[in-house]
């Protein structure tokens, strides 16, 4: 496995493929693009389906929309160093199935950590399903997704491009990157 619980990970929102990353935080947790302090992106690395990353996306926490989580996600620099992504998997969170991400993009980069906010440093390597269709249920892994990729990279950026239904954000409990290192 490429990802590990101690890897530096940063929540983002209002971000498109090739575009600059807009940071998410928990300072104003009910605002657009932010998350509650107890649902940060680090939770997807703890291998526990009882925790989750929940991003409110493109509106305050009380606004419902079927595109609420589009453009949210994270970027991560695995401590393992250079790697080649060959597969990934998501696990659903504990509640609210309409918050499940159904499709994502994955980009990779070899830029320094100071430059990872810049869109031009990212290269698209996946655009498709998360493996959560059909609905696997709550707190459950979806189908492993293969990635046709031979790029060797240090960092990865994952962006949600669709979600299951109308809700106040997008959420998932676990995310794994798998491949060669």
KAPEZI-V699055 format. One record per residue. N is the residue number from 1. SS is DSSP state (H for helix, E for strand, - for the rest). Layout:
N:SS + N:SS
//
This chain:
1:- + 2:- + 3:- + 4:- + 5:- + 6:- + 7:- + 8:E + 9:E + 10:E + 11:E + 12:E + 13:E + 14:- + 15:- + 16:- + 17:- + 18:- + 19:- + 20:- + 21:- + 22:E + 23:E + 24:- + 25:- + 26:- + 27:- + 28:- + 29:- + 30:- + 31:- + 32:- + 33:- + 34:- + 35:- + 36:- + 37:- + 38:- + 39:- + 40:- + 41:H + 42:H + 43:H + 44:H + 45:H + 46:- + 47:- + 48:- + 49:- + 50:- + 51:- + 52:- + 53:E + 54:E + 55:E + 56:- + 57:- + 58:- + 59:- + 60:- + 61:- + 62:- + 63:- + 64:- + 65:E + 66:- + 67:- + 68:- + 69:- + 70:- + 71:- + 72:- + 73:E + 74:E + 75:E + 76:E + 77:E + 78:- + 79:- + 80:- + 81:- + 82:- + 83:E + 84:E + 85:E + 86:E + 87:E + 88:E + 89:E + 90:E + 91:E + 92:- + 93:- + 94:- + 95:- + 96:- + 97:H + 98:H + 99:H + 100:- + 101:E + 102:E + 103:E + 104:E + 105:E + 106:E + 107:E + 108:E + 109:E + 110:- + 111:- + 112:- + 113:H + 114:H + 115:H + 116:- + 117:- + 118:- + 119:H + 120:H + 121:H + 122:- + 123:E + 124:E + 125:E + 126:E + 127:E + 128:E + 129:E + 130:- + 131:- + 132:- + 133:- + 134:- + 135:- + 136:- + 137:- + 138:- + 139:- + 140:- + 141:E + 142:- + 143:- + 144:- + 145:E + 146:E + 147:- + 148:- + 149:- + 150:- + 151:- + 152:- + 153:E + 154:- + 155:E + 156:E + 157:E + 158:E + 159:E + 160:E + 161:E + 162:E + 163:E + 164:- + 165:- + 166:- + 167:E + 168:- + 169:- + 170:E + 171:E + 172:E + 173:- + 174:E + 175:E + 176:E + 177:E + 178:E + 179:E + 180:E + 181:-
//
